[in-house]
Amino acid sequence: MKKNTLIVALVLVCALLVTGCAKSETTTTDASAKATKASAPYKIGFIGPMTGDNANYGILISQAAKLAVEEQNAKGGINGAPVELIIEDSEGSPEKGAASFDKLYSSDKICALVGPVFTGVSFTVGDLCQENGVTMITPSGTHKDITAAGDYVFRTVVSDGLQGEVAGACFYSELGYKNIGCLYIMNDYSQGLYEGMKASFESFGGKVSAVETAQLGDKDFRTQLTRLKAAGVEAIYIPNYTVEMAQQLEQASQLGIDIPFLSCDGFSNPEIYDLAGSYTDGVIYIGPAKVEESDSYKNFYDNYTKKFGQSPDSFANNAYDGANIIMKAIEKAGSSDRKAIRDAVATTKDYVGVTGVINFADNGDLVAYQGVYKVNGTTPEYLGAYTVVDGKLQKVN
């Protein structure tokens, strides 16, 4: 028995030696090395809420990134190698977002990231991206301080710093309000918008005289709405996610509150009109400036709706551009070297995307304007693009 075992062992050792020598020989040739390198996919990560109350955001946005990657692969990939998009569900939680990044970075070995979707998660993951040298482009993380994480963090969405500034200036100078109230959810996104709007509004001479808050996931806002009505404010600002805004508008109507409502880029998500219906009528909101419809946008819109059976929102548009900018950067870098990819993204110049011409400021923010919209029934009417220069509201077009 022992003799037979020894013979078998010797045979196996010889076989392994022959196989090992053959493998070593083939991988030393330049042609084989290049072929192996070319066949390895470039891995891009995505982090967003794919489940939970606000999964609609993650689904719409991830689909845009998926479409961009599929189109790139249909053209032969990047430098002969395919692109792989790996989607992770953050459930809207910073803790889950951190775990998602750890998997994408440690196990999947991504070279760049599209996302995260929510502001709180973007803060957490932005710090991790900076610490580990992974380029991140968020299509919807709007808090003004997200890009302060460092030079690996970018965004294709307008910063709340600009949105809040334009909101306050518009509410005072364009709409003529002098005394408004606010109901916001206690998270980084809503609080950041509120603080930016308040600072701007009061710098023009207005007053935010009544402020109410709620927790993410709350369903009943009647108490807060009743107090805002009693405060005698001229309008109520609700810079929240679609689910909460829909409930707030419906409950305000049920309470007989006919005070005008003001809002934020959350109204750019078509879900708000499905959830709130006619309760959205009359709302004035600040969102991405409208871009003249180009052939590239029309192609993207048609391909998106055909593939997924629903329309993309503005954040999905941003994600499509962000994914394409990353892939252009990988092509320019010529490898999955994370530092080279970051450098290529940072030097993006006049990139023509579906959202218009894209440039990044030195701090990673998108160079852009803000749009003002008024909802008629359930249809947003574009009132124009605005910015604030030297403390004055200026209409761009």
Secondary structure as UniProt FT lines:
FT   HELIX           2..27
FT   HELIX           30..39
FT   STRAND          42..48
FT   TURN            53..54
FT   HELIX           55..74
FT   TURN            75..76
FT   TURN            79..80
FT   STRAND          83..89
FT   TURN            91..92
FT   HELIX           94..102
FT   HELIX           103..107
FT   STRAND          112..114
FT   HELIX           119..132
FT   STRAND          135..138
FT   TURN            144..145
FT   HELIX           146..149
FT   TURN            151..152
FT   STRAND          153..155
FT   HELIX           160..169
FT   HELIX           170..174
FT   STRAND          179..185
FT   HELIX           188..203
FT   TURN            204..205
FT   STRAND          207..214
FT   TURN            216..217
FT   HELIX           222..230
FT   TURN            231..232
FT   STRAND          235..237
FT   HELIX           242..254
FT   TURN            255..256
FT   STRAND          261..263
FT   HELIX           265..268
FT   HELIX           271..276
FT   HELIX           277..280
FT   TURN            281..282
FT   STRAND          284..288
FT   HELIX           295..308
FT   HELIX           314..333
FT   HELIX           338..346
FT   STRAND          351..353
FT   TURN            354..355
FT   STRAND          356..358
FT   TURN            362..363
FT   STRAND          370..376
FT   TURN            377..378
FT   STRAND          379..389
FT   TURN            390..391
FT   STRAND          392..395
//
